[in-house]
């Protein structure tokens, strides 16, 4: 089955402020991103931009951060040696293991790092959504409030129903694990993970399924399961919904 790829539209504006810092600003970014960067820096060894200042004014969020050394992985992956690609994958596997080992909220909520609303422009749309008290509420939202009964007699609908009725562990998730958001040196050393605007506490499969709906080389897509764990049934369920409905159902 073919997949409809998510693309990142209408992103925030960035501006370099000097040799070592840059500004990210926009109506569609949140202070939660700055809090996420601080949280990840404190609790893991994942290299992330250091936040220097964050504030809101006239409904626009401003985040001043340190620049990260290196280049976007998307610009060099195609010409990397197999050894360099393996180095990238091994480092990301370790970083994501750290991220996924963080202790989730005791109430099982699907939420941002500060227990607030989430944002995911490629998957859900430009507005905030949530937080959700539990996975059932989250899945109910993703299917636009439709009863699962309406899918049970459709060919292939069982994959979708199974995905949205299981209970999963809650993991802290980057949410946009694309080569454009990974900074590297030419030898494959990862120097930073950037653009944490989609991050939050999600069902364990979310990192994998999101990573499979991006524009990226096939050998990158095939390696994502090694980094996140493979959730093929859940990917099949979301792929089925896209092929059946044209787009993923959201409210």
N, C-alpha and C positions, 0 to 999 in steps of 0.2 A: 504494500500500500504506500502511496506517496504521502509526503508530509508537507504541510503548508509551513513555510519558514517564518519565524518571527524576525522582524527587523526593528531597529531602534530608531523611532521617528521623533522629531521635534525635541531633541535633547537639550539639556541646559547649555548655557554659554560658558566658555572658559577663556581666561585671559591670563597671560603670563605677566607677573608683577615685577619680576627681577630675575636675577640669576638662579635663585633657588626656590621661589614660591610662585604659586598661581592662584587665581580666583575662579571659583565655580559658582555661578549664580543663576537664578531662574525661579519662575513661579512653580515649577514642577519638581523641585528638589525640596528636601525637608531637613530640619536639624537632626532628625534621626540618623541621617547618613554620617554626620560628624560624630554622633554618639556611638555609632557602629564602629567607626575607625578607632576610636579611643578604646572601646571594649575589646576589639580584636587585638589591638596592640598590647593591651594589658594582660590578656589571658592566653595568648599564643605567641609563637615566634614568626608568624606570617608577616612578611614585610608589607607594610601599608603606608600610604602618605600620612605624615604627621600633621594634625590639624593645629593651626596657629590661632585661628579665630573663627567663630561662627555666630551669625546673628540673622534676624529677620527685620525687614523694614518695608512698609507698604506692600505686604504680602509677597515680597521677594526674599528668598533665602540667599545668604552669602556665606561661603565657606572658603577660607584662606588656608591653603595646604602647602607643604613642601613638595617640590618636584621629586619624582622618582627617577633614578638613573636608568639607562637602558633605552630600548626601543620596543614598540608594540610587537608582540609575538606574531601578529598577523602579517607584519611586513617582512619577516625573515623565516617563518616556518617552512615555506616551500623550498628554500635553499639550504636548510640546515642538514647536517649529516645525521645519520641514524643515531650516532652516539650522542649528539647534542639534543636530538628529540627525546631520547631516552632519559637524559638528565632533566629535561623539563618535566616530563611525565612523573618521574620519581619524586621530584621536589613537590609538585602539586599534589601527588598522592599523600605525601606526609602532611602538607599544609591543610588539605581538606579533612584528613583524619583528625587533626587537632581541632578544626572548626566543628566537626561533627561530634566530638567528644565533650563539648561544652555542655554544662548542665542546663536543661531546658526549664521553662517555667513549670512550677509544680502543678499548676491548674490545667496544663495541656493546651494552653491557648495558642492560636496561630496569630502572630503579631510581630511588630517590629521589635528592635532591641529594647526599646523603652516601654514595651507593652501597648504601644499605640498603633495607629493605622499603617498599612503597608502601601507600597507603590510599585507597580510593575507595568510600565508603558508597553513593552513588547507583547506581553501576554494578556493583560487585562484591560489596558486603556490608560488614558491620561490622568484620571482621577485617583484619589486615594480609595482604599477599600479596607474593610475590617476595622478593628481587630475582631477575631472570632473566638468564641468561648471554647470551641473544640473543633475537631476535624470534620464532624458531621455538618456543622454550620458552614465551614469553609467549602466543603464539597457541594453543599446545597447552593451556595453562592455561585460557584463555578458553572453549575448547570442551569443557572438563571432561575432557580427555584422550581425547575421541572421535576415532577415525580419520576423516580427510577422506573416505575411501571410502564411509562410510555416507551421505554427503550427495550424492554425484555423480549418483545416479539420481532424486533428488527434483526436482520441477519448480521451476526458479528457483535451484537449489542452486549453480549455477556462479558466481553473484555472490559467494556466501559463500566458496566454495573459492578463487576468485581473490583475494579480500581476504586470506585467511589463508595464501597461498602466495607472494605477492610479497614482495620485500625493499624496505624503506623506509629513508629517512634517519631518523636519530634526532634529535629536537628537544626542547628543554626546553619543557614544556607546563604551563599553569596547571591545566587539567583540569576547571574548573567555571566556564566563561566565561558566567555568567548575569548579567542586569541587577542582581540583588540583591547581586552581588559587585563592582559597579563604582560608585564614589562620584563624584558630579558636582556642579557648580554649575548653576544654572538655565539659564545660557547655553550649556551643553554642554561646559564645560571639565571634563576628567577630573581629579579630585583624588586618586584612589587606586584601586588594585586590591587587594581584600582576600580573605580566606579561601583561603589557598594550601595547604590540607590535602590536596588531590588532586594537587598538583604533582609533577613528576618528569620523567625522560627516557623518552619514549615514541616509537613510530612516528609519522611526520609527520602521518598522517591523524587522530590521536587527538583533537586539539583541535577539529577540525571536526565529527567524528561525535558527540563528547560534547556540543558546543554545540547540536546539532540535536535532542537528546533532553531538553529542558528545557521547563518551563512558561513561555512568554514570548510576546509579541505576534508575529504573523506577519511584520510588517515588520522586527522584530529578527532573527528566525530567518533571513529571506532575506538579511540583510546579513552574516551571520557568515562566509560564504565569501569575501567581500571582505577580511575581516580576517585569515583564517587560510589562505586558499587553499581551493579546492573539491576535494573528494574524493567525487564522486558515486557512483562504483562501490563504494567502501568503505562509504558510507552505505547504499547499496542492499543490500550484503551483510549488514550488521548488522540492517537493517530486516527483511530476509527471515528471519533467524534468530529475531527476536522474534515475527513473525507465524506462523512455523512451529511454534515451541516454546512460545510464550506468554511466556517470559522469556528473557533471554540466558543461555546455558549458562555456568556457572562451576563450578569444583570446590568 
